[in-house]
Amino acid sequence: MWAGLGELMDQFTEAMLVVNSKQEVLCLNQAARELLGARVDAAGLDILSGEDIAATAGLVRVFHTQPPSRHPGFSHPDTGFLLVQTRNGIRFVSSGANCLMGINQDLLLAGLADLNSCIDHSDRAAFSAWLQNTGEKPDLTVLAHYAEGVTKKLRLHARQTEVLNGEESLELIWGEFESDQSQRSEIGRWLGLVDNQFFHSELAKTVEEWRAAHTEGTFAVAMLEMPRLRLISQRYGAGTASDLLTESAFRMENALEPVDVMGKLGESEFGLLLRNLHSRSEGADRISRILELLNEPFEREGFQIILSPRAGLAFPENLQTSADTLLRDADAALEQAKRRRQQLAILPTPREVPPAHIIAIEHELAQAIEKDEIYFEFQPIYRVRDRQIVMLEALSRWRHPRLGSVAPTSFIEAAEDSGLVLKLDVRGLERLSAQLAAWGKSGSLSSDILYTINMSGCHFPAFVNEKRIFELLESPPLRGARVAFEVTETAFLEGDPVTVGHFKHLREAGVEIWLDDFGEGHSSLRYLMDFPVDGIKVSEIFVRRAVDHPKARAILASIRGLAKSLGLGLVAEGVETREQWELLGNLGYETVQGYFYSRALPPDAAAAAWSNEGDSKGESNGEMPHS
């Protein structure tokens, strides 16, 4: 049998070989022998080692035999398909037949399906005659129909041999899409090779590998939906909707890494498995880039169609994570995104620890601070007129070994209640100093950017009296950088002259003082009058309601005028949508912060963001970060 197959393969100039599950060579064609320098033994069998096979990547097309428990045949993960049939019918079928013929290979082998079933009616007579021809066959191009109404031109090739074990003839049929051949794998996967079951099995395998590895890396599951696809189908026709579906698949595949998996899980719903992530932020950035690609208009006969996709993203939180919980979280996040009319929602969000349980994590928090397990992510703050980064806010993060990501509000509350907050803030300033030093060595430190860090107000006098604070502030790299402390109203004690002195002392050391969450407190205006403040950050509660509430817009306009009159810096927090961004620009706000521009980023990604800030930045809506 293999000799007959080899004879057929010899008729192709492309190098090919067939191996079994043990990576043993069953046959290869002459082109592969010449390319690989394969030898034969005394029995005339090919001698090729596993190392030889591994070295064939990109040079030789390797086909793998399917396990006998399923069916005989060949599988190739990338392109084309292989049919070997006798005069009495199909003998071997590759999994690629499901890709290019749209027919399950098991049904073909069992005689329960007809190759004609996917061929357009206008081409069926020619296709049937081509199959029945026992002589030399010219290449044939036919129109084929697939799932979701997708239509493609299919080009078929055939090679024949007259001898197989002295009694059978074989015919090798090779098919390929007539469109861009580099995209055949995406088409094949999209048309059913990566289905719900396969996607779930790959996810389960990834979960097990992640549990066993115990690494700092992570992975993510995204559920992505095109809610406008049905409307597009009704308006422009099912064919247009199907074409957009396939083109969307191409765009997504081009944004994925080779180890990632894409599956079609519903009529207009897709699953993405993003592997080998260094952080949650990397996963959020990658799905945001995919959403940006899908948001680009699709050109159709002189007009543009925009799909407006939405996505939900989920990450593993602890060793109890399962494939089912991740899919459930991703689906819940997708529903949240649709409900809030956001492009992206992420679950689980950093966990809020119930007040009754906060005392239970205080000991673990103390250990985390001592071991320097609290880390920073940096959220860029942008200038509205040119989207240039002008500030970076350092946000503390803690990944608890049992609870996963703990919301900063919870562990900072635990630190304040237990007296750990002073040590937490001192360590935070040390961490900022170390990060600026690292950026300085790599050439990423910018003298134009203001680096801000949050300081708890409940211990502010003790914090300012710490010698270590001024040792850091008066030494490089903090001494040569622009640094600001963000403080809330708890640091302002009714105009206490001692507190005023603390602020002046910090400003003499080169630190700016910014009032955070402006507008939420009871005496914010008094603070501006009594204390030396350099800037204010407007609470997100006004930004969030400004589009629909005239009073919120009026308050924002008043705060803008107040800041200008007092010569204060001004940042609007919590900008999530284009409408909010445009409204703030019309109100005269020059600097904004929020998920519409960027999430909090790991240090390397933050450095890259301002290094490449000349590039346009797309919309990446999502949940508000905890800070």
C-alpha positions as CSV (number, residue, x, y, z in Angstrom):
1,M,0.0,0.0,0.0
2,W,2.7,2.5,1.0
3,A,4.6,1.8,-2.2
4,G,1.5,2.7,-4.2
5,L,1.1,5.9,-2.2
6,G,4.7,6.8,-2.6
7,E,4.4,6.3,-6.4
8,L,1.5,8.7,-6.4
9,M,3.4,11.2,-4.3
10,D,6.3,11.1,-6.6
11,Q,4.2,12.8,-9.3
12,F,4.2,15.9,-7.2
13,T,7.3,18.2,-7.3
14,E,6.6,19.3,-3.7
15,A,8.5,17.3,-1.1
16,M,6.2,15.2,1.0
17,L,6.4,12.4,3.6
18,V,4.0,10.3,5.7
19,V,4.8,9.4,9.3
20,N,2.9,7.5,12.0
21,S,2.2,8.5,15.6
22,K,5.8,7.3,16.5
23,Q,7.3,9.6,14.0
24,E,8.4,6.7,11.9
25,V,8.5,7.3,8.2
26,L,6.0,5.2,6.2
27,C,6.7,6.7,2.8
28,L,8.1,9.8,1.1
29,N,8.3,11.0,-2.4
30,Q,11.4,11.4,-4.6
31,A,11.5,15.2,-4.0
32,A,11.7,14.6,-0.3
33,R,14.5,12.0,-0.7
34,E,16.6,14.4,-2.7
35,L,16.0,17.3,-0.3
36,L,16.7,15.3,2.8
37,G,19.3,12.9,1.5
38,A,17.4,9.9,2.8
39,R,19.0,6.5,2.6
40,V,17.4,3.1,2.1
41,D,18.1,-0.2,3.9
42,A,18.7,-3.7,2.4
43,A,14.9,-4.2,2.1
44,G,14.6,-0.9,0.2
45,L,12.9,0.9,3.1
46,D,13.6,4.6,3.7
47,I,15.9,5.4,6.7
48,L,15.0,8.7,8.3
49,S,15.5,9.7,11.9
50,G,13.2,11.8,14.2
51,E,15.9,14.5,14.0
52,D,15.7,14.4,10.2
53,I,11.9,14.8,10.4
54,A,12.2,17.7,12.9
55,A,14.6,19.4,10.5
56,T,12.0,19.3,7.7
57,A,10.0,22.2,9.2
58,G,9.1,24.6,6.3
59,L,10.9,22.4,3.7
60,V,8.8,19.2,3.5
61,R,5.0,18.7,3.8
62,V,4.6,16.1,6.6
63,F,1.4,14.0,6.8
64,H,0.5,12.0,9.9
65,T,-1.5,8.8,9.9
66,Q,-4.6,9.0,12.1
67,P,-4.8,6.5,15.0
68,P,-6.3,3.2,13.9
69,S,-9.1,3.5,16.6
70,R,-10.5,6.3,14.5
71,H,-10.1,5.5,10.8
72,P,-7.3,5.1,8.3
73,G,-6.2,8.2,6.6
74,F,-3.8,11.2,6.9
75,S,-4.0,14.4,8.7
76,H,-2.1,17.6,7.9
77,P,-2.6,20.6,10.2
78,D,-1.9,23.4,7.8
79,T,-2.9,23.1,4.2
80,G,-4.6,20.9,1.6
81,F,-6.1,17.4,1.9
82,L,-5.3,14.0,0.7
83,L,-7.8,11.5,-0.8
84,V,-6.7,8.1,-1.8
85,Q,-9.4,6.1,-3.5
86,T,-9.7,2.9,-5.4
87,R,-11.9,2.1,-8.4
88,N,-14.4,0.8,-5.8
89,G,-14.6,4.0,-3.8
90,I,-12.7,6.1,-1.2
91,R,-10.0,4.2,0.7
92,F,-8.2,6.9,2.8
93,V,-9.4,10.4,3.7
94,S,-7.5,13.1,5.5
95,S,-8.9,15.5,8.1
96,G,-8.4,18.2,5.5
97,A,-11.4,16.9,3.6
98,N,-13.5,18.5,6.3
99,C,-11.7,21.7,5.5
100,L,-11.8,21.8,1.7
101,M,-14.8,19.6,0.9
102,G,-16.9,20.6,3.9
103,I,-17.6,16.9,4.6
104,N,-16.8,14.8,7.7
105,Q,-14.1,12.2,6.8
106,D,-15.8,9.5,8.8
107,L,-19.0,9.9,6.8
108,L,-17.1,9.7,3.6
109,L,-15.3,6.5,4.6
110,A,-18.6,4.9,5.7
111,G,-20.2,5.8,2.4
112,L,-22.8,8.0,4.1
113,A,-21.7,11.2,2.3
114,D,-21.2,12.3,-1.3
115,L,-18.3,14.4,-2.5
116,N,-20.8,16.3,-4.6
117,S,-22.7,17.7,-1.7
118,C,-20.6,20.8,-1.3
119,I,-20.2,21.5,-5.0
120,D,-22.3,24.2,-6.6
121,H,-25.1,22.8,-8.8
122,S,-23.6,24.5,-11.9
123,D,-20.3,22.5,-11.4
124,R,-21.6,19.1,-10.3
125,A,-21.8,17.5,-13.7
126,A,-18.2,18.5,-14.5
127,F,-17.0,17.4,-11.0
128,S,-18.7,14.0,-11.3
129,A,-17.2,13.5,-14.8
130,W,-13.8,14.5,-13.5
131,L,-14.0,11.9,-10.6
132,Q,-15.2,9.1,-12.9
133,N,-12.4,9.8,-15.5
134,T,-9.9,6.9,-15.1
135,G,-7.4,8.5,-17.4
136,E,-5.1,11.5,-16.8
137,K,-7.1,14.3,-15.2
138,P,-6.5,18.0,-15.9
139,D,-6.7,20.4,-12.9
140,L,-10.3,21.4,-12.2
141,T,-11.7,24.5,-10.5
142,V,-15.2,24.4,-9.0
143,L,-17.4,26.6,-6.8
144,A,-17.9,25.1,-3.3
145,H,-20.3,26.0,-0.6
146,Y,-19.5,25.8,3.2
147,A,-20.9,26.5,6.6
148,E,-22.5,29.9,7.2
149,G,-23.1,30.4,3.5
150,V,-19.3,30.9,2.7
151,T,-18.5,30.3,-1.0
152,K,-15.0,29.6,-2.3
153,K,-13.3,28.5,-5.5
154,L,-11.7,25.1,-5.0
155,R,-8.9,23.9,-7.3
156,L,-8.5,20.1,-7.5
157,H,-5.5,18.1,-8.8
158,A,-5.2,14.4,-9.3
159,R,-2.4,11.8,-9.8
160,Q,-3.0,8.1,-10.6
161,T,-1.1,4.8,-10.4
162,E,-2.2,1.6,-12.0
163,V,-0.6,-0.8,-9.5
164,L,-1.2,-1.4,-5.8
165,N,-0.3,-4.9,-4.5
166,G,-0.9,-6.1,-8.0
167,E,-4.7,-5.7,-7.9
168,E,-5.7,-2.1,-7.1
169,S,-5.2,1.3,-8.6
170,L,-4.9,4.4,-6.5
171,E,-5.8,8.0,-7.1
172,L,-4.4,10.9,-5.1
173,I,-6.6,14.1,-5.1
174,W,-5.0,17.3,-3.9
175,G,-7.2,20.3,-3.3
176,E,-6.6,23.9,-2.4
177,F,-8.4,27.2,-2.3
178,E,-7.8,29.3,-5.3
179,S,-7.4,32.4,-3.0
180,D,-4.3,33.3,-1.0
181,Q,-2.7,29.9,-0.3
182,S,-1.0,31.2,2.9
183,Q,-4.5,31.5,4.4
184,R,-5.7,27.9,3.8
185,S,-5.0,26.9,7.4
186,E,-7.2,29.7,8.7
187,I,-10.0,28.8,6.3
188,G,-9.7,25.1,7.3
189,R,-9.8,25.9,11.0
190,W,-12.6,28.4,10.5
191,L,-14.8,25.9,8.6
192,G,-15.0,23.4,11.4
193,L,-11.6,22.0,12.2
194,V,-11.6,23.9,15.5
195,D,-15.0,23.3,16.9
196,N,-16.5,23.7,20.4
197,Q,-15.2,20.2,21.5
198,F,-11.7,20.8,20.3
199,F,-11.5,24.3,21.8
200,H,-12.7,22.9,25.2
201,S,-10.1,20.1,25.1
202,E,-7.3,22.5,24.3
203,L,-8.4,24.8,27.1
204,A,-8.6,21.9,29.6
205,K,-5.1,20.9,28.5
206,T,-3.8,24.5,29.0
207,V,-5.4,24.6,32.5
208,E,-3.6,21.4,33.5
209,E,-0.3,22.6,32.2
210,W,-0.6,25.9,33.9
211,R,-1.4,24.2,37.3
212,A,1.5,21.9,36.9
213,A,4.0,24.6,35.9
214,H,3.4,27.0,38.9
215,T,5.0,29.8,36.8
216,E,4.3,33.5,37.0
217,G,2.9,33.5,33.5
218,T,-0.7,33.1,32.8
219,F,-3.2,32.6,29.9
220,A,-6.6,34.0,29.0
221,V,-9.9,32.9,27.4
222,A,-11.9,35.4,25.4
223,M,-15.5,35.1,24.1
224,L,-16.1,37.4,21.2
225,E,-19.4,38.2,19.5
226,M,-20.5,40.1,16.4
227,P,-23.9,41.4,17.5
228,R,-24.6,43.3,14.3
229,L,-24.0,40.3,12.0
230,R,-27.7,39.3,12.0
231,L,-28.7,42.9,11.1
232,I,-26.1,42.9,8.3
233,S,-27.4,39.6,7.0
234,Q,-31.0,41.0,6.9
235,R,-29.9,44.2,5.1
236,Y,-27.1,43.0,2.8
237,G,-27.8,39.3,2.5
238,A,-26.5,36.1,4.1
239,G,-23.7,35.9,1.6
240,T,-22.2,39.2,2.7
241,A,-22.6,38.2,6.3
242,S,-20.8,34.9,5.7
243,D,-18.0,36.7,3.8
244,L,-17.5,39.1,6.7
245,L,-17.4,36.2,9.2
246,T,-14.6,34.6,7.2
247,E,-12.7,37.8,6.8
248,S,-13.0,38.5,10.5
249,A,-11.5,35.1,11.1
250,F,-8.5,36.0,8.9
251,R,-8.0,39.3,10.8
252,M,-8.1,37.4,14.2
253,E,-5.7,34.7,13.0
254,N,-3.2,37.3,11.9
255,A,-3.2,38.8,15.4
256,L,-2.8,35.5,17.2
257,E,0.4,33.8,18.2
258,P,1.1,30.3,16.8
259,V,0.3,28.7,20.1
260,D,-3.1,30.3,20.4
261,V,-6.3,28.6,19.5
262,M,-9.4,30.1,17.8
263,G,-12.7,28.3,17.7
264,K,-16.2,29.0,16.4
265,L,-18.5,28.4,19.4
266,G,-21.8,29.7,18.0
267,E,-23.5,31.4,15.1
268,S,-21.6,34.6,15.6
269,E,-19.6,33.8,18.7
270,F,-15.9,32.9,18.8
271,G,-13.6,31.6,21.4
272,L,-9.9,32.7,21.7
273,L,-7.4,30.9,23.9
274,L,-4.4,33.2,24.4
275,R,-1.4,31.2,25.8
276,N,2.0,32.1,27.2
277,L,1.0,35.5,28.6
278,H,3.4,37.3,30.9
279,S,0.6,39.2,32.7
280,R,-3.1,40.0,32.6
281,S,-2.3,43.3,31.1
282,E,-0.7,41.6,28.1
283,G,-3.8,39.5,27.6
284,A,-6.0,42.6,27.8
285,D,-3.8,44.4,25.3
286,R,-3.8,41.5,22.8
287,I,-7.6,41.2,22.8
288,S,-7.9,45.0,22.5
289,R,-5.7,44.9,19.4
290,I,-7.9,42.2,17.9
291,L,-11.0,44.3,18.6
292,E,-9.3,47.2,16.9
293,L,-8.6,45.1,13.8
294,L,-12.3,43.9,13.8
295,N,-13.4,47.5,14.2
296,E,-11.7,48.6,10.9
297,P,-14.4,49.0,8.2
298,F,-15.0,46.1,5.8
299,E,-15.2,47.3,2.2
300,R,-18.1,45.9,0.2
301,E,-19.1,47.1,-3.3
302,G,-18.4,50.7,-2.7
303,F,-19.7,50.9,0.9
304,Q,-18.2,50.2,4.3
305,I,-19.6,47.9,7.0
306,I,-18.5,48.1,10.7
307,L,-19.1,45.0,12.8
308,S,-18.7,46.6,16.3
309,P,-17.6,43.4,18.1
310,R,-17.8,42.9,21.8
311,A,-15.6,40.6,23.9
312,G,-15.4,39.1,27.4
313,L,-12.0,38.1,28.8
314,A,-11.3,35.7,31.7
315,F,-8.1,34.7,33.5
316,P,-7.2,31.8,35.8
317,E,-7.2,32.9,39.4
318,N,-5.9,30.0,41.4
319,L,-5.2,26.3,41.3
320,Q,-9.0,25.5,41.5
321,T,-9.6,27.1,38.1
322,S,-11.1,24.8,35.5
323,A,-11.9,25.0,31.9
324,D,-15.6,25.3,32.7
325,T,-15.2,28.1,35.2
326,L,-13.0,30.1,32.7
327,L,-15.6,29.7,29.9
328,R,-18.3,30.7,32.3
329,D,-16.4,33.8,33.4
330,A,-15.6,34.7,29.8
331,D,-19.2,34.4,28.8
332,A,-20.4,36.4,31.8
333,A,-17.8,39.1,30.9
334,L,-19.2,39.2,27.4
335,E,-22.7,39.6,28.7
336,Q,-21.4,42.4,30.9
337,A,-19.8,44.1,27.9
338,K,-23.0,44.0,25.9
339,R,-25.1,45.2,28.9
340,R,-22.8,48.2,29.5
341,R,-22.3,48.8,25.8
342,Q,-18.5,48.4,26.2
343,Q,-16.2,46.7,23.7
344,L,-14.5,44.7,26.4
345,A,-15.2,43.5,29.9
346,I,-12.8,41.4,32.1
347,L,-13.6,38.8,34.7
348,P,-12.9,38.1,37.4
349,T,-12.1,41.6,38.5
350,P,-9.7,42.0,41.4
351,R,-11.4,40.5,44.3
352,E,-13.0,42.7,46.9
353,V,-12.4,41.0,50.3
354,P,-15.4,41.2,52.6
355,P,-14.8,43.4,55.7
356,A,-15.2,40.4,58.0
357,H,-12.3,38.7,56.2
358,I,-9.9,41.6,55.9
359,I,-8.3,40.9,59.3
360,A,-7.6,37.4,58.1
361,I,-5.4,38.6,55.3
362,E,-3.4,41.1,57.4
363,H,-0.7,38.6,58.4
364,E,-0.3,37.5,54.7
365,L,-0.2,41.1,53.6
366,A,2.6,41.8,56.1
367,Q,4.6,38.9,54.6
368,A,3.9,40.1,51.1
369,I,5.2,43.6,52.0
370,E,8.3,42.1,53.7
371,K,9.0,39.8,50.7
372,D,8.3,42.7,48.2
373,E,5.5,40.8,46.5
374,I,3.4,43.9,46.0
375,Y,4.2,45.2,42.5
376,F,3.4,48.2,40.3
377,E,1.5,48.6,37.1
378,F,1.5,52.0,35.4
379,Q,-1.5,53.7,33.9
380,P,-0.6,56.4,31.3
381,I,-2.3,59.8,31.4
382,Y,-2.7,61.5,28.1
383,R,-2.9,65.0,26.7
384,V,-6.1,65.3,24.7
385,R,-5.0,67.3,21.7
386,D,-2.3,64.9,20.5
387,R,-2.7,61.8,22.7
388,Q,0.8,62.2,24.1
389,I,1.6,60.6,27.4
390,V,2.4,63.3,30.0
391,M,2.0,61.4,33.3
392,L,2.3,57.8,34.6
393,E,0.4,56.7,37.7
394,A,2.0,53.8,39.7
395,L,-0.8,51.5,40.9
396,S,-0.1,48.8,43.6
397,R,-1.1,45.3,42.8
398,W,-1.2,42.1,44.9
399,R,-1.8,38.6,43.7
400,H,-2.8,36.5,46.7
401,P,-1.9,32.8,46.5
402,R,-5.4,31.7,47.3
403,L,-7.7,34.6,46.5
404,G,-6.0,35.6,43.2
405,S,-5.9,39.4,42.4
406,V,-7.0,41.3,45.5
407,A,-8.6,44.7,44.8
408,P,-6.3,47.5,46.0
409,T,-9.1,49.0,48.0
410,S,-9.2,45.8,50.1
411,F,-5.6,45.3,50.9
412,I,-4.9,49.0,51.4
413,E,-7.8,49.1,53.9
414,A,-6.2,46.1,55.6
415,A,-2.9,47.9,55.6
416,E,-4.5,51.1,57.1
417,D,-6.4,49.1,59.8
418,S,-3.3,47.1,60.8
419,G,-0.8,49.9,60.7
420,L,1.1,48.4,57.8
421,V,0.3,51.2,55.4
422,L,3.3,53.3,56.4
423,K,5.6,50.4,55.5
424,L,3.6,49.8,52.3
425,D,4.0,53.4,51.1
426,V,7.7,53.5,52.0
427,R,8.3,50.3,50.1
428,G,6.2,51.8,47.3
429,L,8.5,54.8,47.0
430,E,11.5,52.5,47.0
431,R,9.9,50.5,44.3
432,L,9.3,53.6,42.2
433,S,12.9,54.7,42.6
434,A,14.1,51.3,41.5
435,Q,11.8,51.3,38.5
436,L,13.0,54.8,37.4
437,A,16.6,53.6,37.8
438,A,15.9,50.6,35.6
439,W,14.2,52.8,33.0
440,G,17.2,55.1,33.2
441,K,19.6,52.3,32.4
442,S,17.6,51.2,29.4
443,G,17.2,54.7,28.1
444,S,13.4,54.7,28.7
445,L,13.3,57.4,31.5
446,S,11.7,60.6,30.3
447,S,12.2,64.0,31.8
448,D,9.0,65.2,30.3
449,I,6.8,62.7,32.2
450,L,5.3,63.3,35.6
451,Y,5.5,60.0,37.7
452,T,2.7,59.9,40.3
453,I,2.3,57.6,43.2
454,N,-0.6,57.2,45.7
455,M,0.0,57.9,49.3
456,S,-2.4,57.1,52.1
457,G,-3.6,60.2,54.0
458,C,-4.3,58.4,57.3
459,H,-0.6,58.3,58.3
460,F,0.7,61.3,56.4
461,P,2.5,63.1,59.2
462,A,4.4,59.8,60.1
463,F,5.1,59.3,56.5
464,V,6.7,62.7,56.0
465,N,8.7,62.3,59.2
466,E,10.3,59.1,57.8
467,K,14.0,59.8,57.1
468,R,14.0,57.1,54.4
469,I,11.5,59.2,52.4
470,F,13.8,62.2,52.0
471,E,16.8,59.9,51.5
472,L,15.0,58.6,48.4
473,L,13.7,62.0,47.2
474,E,17.1,63.7,47.5
475,S,19.0,60.9,45.7
476,P,18.9,59.9,42.0
477,P,16.9,58.9,40.2
478,L,14.0,60.5,42.1
479,R,15.9,63.8,42.6
480,G,16.3,64.2,38.8
481,A,12.8,63.1,37.9
482,R,9.4,64.8,38.1
483,V,7.5,63.0,40.9
484,A,4.0,63.7,42.4
485,F,2.3,62.3,45.4
486,E,-1.5,61.8,45.0
487,V,-3.3,62.2,48.3
488,T,-6.9,62.2,49.3
489,E,-8.7,64.5,51.7
490,T,-7.7,62.4,54.8
491,A,-4.3,64.0,54.5
492,F,-5.8,67.5,54.9
493,L,-6.5,68.0,58.6
494,E,-8.7,71.1,58.8
495,G,-5.9,73.4,57.6
496,D,-3.5,72.1,60.3
497,P,-0.3,74.3,60.1
498,V,1.8,71.2,60.7
499,T,0.3,69.5,57.6
500,V,0.9,72.7,55.6
501,G,4.5,72.5,56.7
502,H,4.7,68.8,55.6
503,F,3.5,69.7,52.1
504,K,5.9,72.6,51.8
505,H,8.8,70.3,52.9
506,L,7.8,67.8,50.2
507,R,7.6,70.5,47.5
508,E,11.0,71.8,48.5
509,A,12.3,68.3,47.9
510,G,10.9,68.6,44.4
511,V,7.6,66.6,44.9
512,E,4.3,67.9,43.5
513,I,1.2,67.4,45.5
514,W,-2.0,66.4,43.7
515,L,-5.4,66.1,45.3
516,D,-7.0,62.8,44.2
517,D,-10.7,62.1,43.7
518,F,-11.6,65.8,43.7
519,G,-15.3,66.4,44.2
520,E,-16.0,63.4,46.4
521,G,-15.0,65.0,49.8
522,H,-16.8,67.5,52.0
523,S,-14.2,70.3,52.0
524,S,-12.3,70.0,48.7
525,L,-12.6,73.8,47.9
526,R,-11.2,74.6,51.3
527,Y,-8.2,72.3,50.7
528,L,-7.4,74.3,47.6
529,M,-7.5,77.5,49.6
530,D,-5.5,76.4,52.6
531,F,-2.9,73.9,51.2
532,P,-0.1,74.2,48.7
533,V,-1.5,71.9,45.9
534,D,-0.1,71.6,42.4
535,G,-3.0,69.8,40.7
536,I,-6.3,68.0,41.1
537,K,-7.7,64.8,39.6
538,V,-11.4,65.0,39.1
539,S,-13.4,62.1,40.4
540,E,-14.7,59.6,37.9
541,I,-18.2,59.9,39.2
542,F,-18.7,63.2,37.3
543,V,-17.0,61.9,34.1
544,R,-19.1,58.7,34.1
545,R,-22.4,60.7,34.3
546,A,-21.4,63.7,32.2
547,V,-22.7,62.5,28.8
548,D,-26.3,62.0,30.0
549,H,-26.5,64.5,32.9
550,P,-26.4,68.3,32.4
551,K,-25.5,68.9,36.0
552,A,-22.5,66.7,35.9
553,R,-21.3,68.6,32.7
554,A,-21.8,71.9,34.5
555,I,-19.8,70.7,37.5
556,L,-17.0,69.6,35.2
557,A,-17.0,72.9,33.4
558,S,-16.8,74.8,36.8
559,I,-13.9,72.6,38.0
560,R,-12.1,73.4,34.7
561,G,-12.5,77.1,35.2
562,L,-11.5,76.9,38.9
563,A,-8.3,75.0,38.1
564,K,-7.4,77.5,35.3
565,S,-8.0,80.4,37.6
566,L,-5.8,78.9,40.4
567,G,-3.1,77.8,38.0
568,L,-3.5,74.1,38.9
569,G,-2.9,71.0,36.9
570,L,-6.1,69.1,36.0
571,V,-6.8,65.5,35.1
572,A,-10.2,63.9,34.4
573,E,-10.2,60.3,35.6
574,G,-12.3,57.4,34.4
575,V,-12.6,58.2,30.7
576,E,-14.1,55.0,29.2
577,T,-15.8,56.0,25.9
578,R,-15.2,58.2,22.9
579,E,-18.2,60.3,23.9
580,Q,-16.7,61.1,27.3
581,W,-13.3,62.0,25.6
582,E,-15.0,64.3,23.1
583,L,-17.1,66.0,25.8
584,L,-14.1,66.6,28.0
585,G,-12.2,68.1,25.1
586,N,-15.1,70.4,24.3
587,L,-15.1,71.5,28.0
588,G,-11.4,72.5,27.7
589,Y,-9.9,69.5,29.6
590,E,-6.3,69.0,28.4
591,T,-5.3,65.9,30.3
592,V,-7.4,62.7,30.8
593,Q,-6.9,59.2,32.2
594,G,-8.9,56.0,31.7
595,Y,-9.5,52.8,29.7
596,F,-10.5,54.6,26.5
597,Y,-6.8,55.3,26.2
598,S,-5.0,52.6,28.1
599,R,-5.2,50.2,31.0
600,A,-2.6,50.0,33.7
601,L,0.5,48.4,32.1
602,P,3.4,46.3,33.3
603,P,6.6,48.4,33.5
604,D,8.1,47.3,30.1
605,A,4.8,47.9,28.3
606,A,4.5,51.3,29.9
607,A,7.9,52.2,28.7
608,A,7.1,51.0,25.2
609,A,3.9,53.0,25.2
610,W,5.6,56.3,25.5
611,S,8.5,55.2,23.3
612,N,5.9,54.5,20.5
613,E,3.5,57.3,21.4
614,G,3.7,58.6,17.9
615,D,1.6,55.7,16.8
616,S,-2.2,56.1,16.8
617,K,-3.9,54.5,19.8
618,G,-7.2,52.7,19.3
619,E,-10.2,52.4,21.5
620,S,-10.0,49.7,24.2
621,N,-13.0,50.1,26.4
622,G,-13.3,48.0,29.5
623,E,-13.8,48.1,33.2
624,M,-12.5,50.8,35.4
625,P,-9.2,50.0,37.1
626,H,-9.0,49.9,40.9
627,S,-6.4,52.4,42.1
